[in-house]
């Protein structure tokens, strides 16, 4: 009998490997107010909650004079569970968007972009999530510290030849 046939005929040893279980690990800091920099924002469908969400990700600093990032935290804004994302005038997303835009409504009501939240400093309120294994989340933006609608030496649009209108463009002027 060949060596291959002998291996087939006898009992086989099956390796029992543990399944790889993945989950997102989020930072946890003490609840309170912190200065933070919004580094990214996007709209996506959350399969777990079966709804659309706007996710804004923050680099959180210990205090206003610190440059050390102590945590990277999410801020989730609900955009409904319909076929497309929807933000009514009474929604948290719309109210947060209006505050970030200096109180001005979007130029087209069907397209308030989440980019109004990106690459800006703000004073945020942090709280713990609810659940068995709590983590820190951004509850709200208490005050926007930079942006085109605020006066002073904050990040402002320039009147460069490539941007003659002087309107803010998040991809340039930083």
Secondary structure, DSSP 8 states (H G I E B T S, - for coil): --HHHHHHHS--------------------SEEEEEEEEEEEEEEETTTTEEEEEEEEEEESSTT---EEEEEEEEEE--SSSS----TTSHHHHHHHHHTTT---SSTT---GGGGSSEEEEEEEEE-SSSS--EEEEEEEEE-SSTTS-SSSS-----GGGTT----TTS--
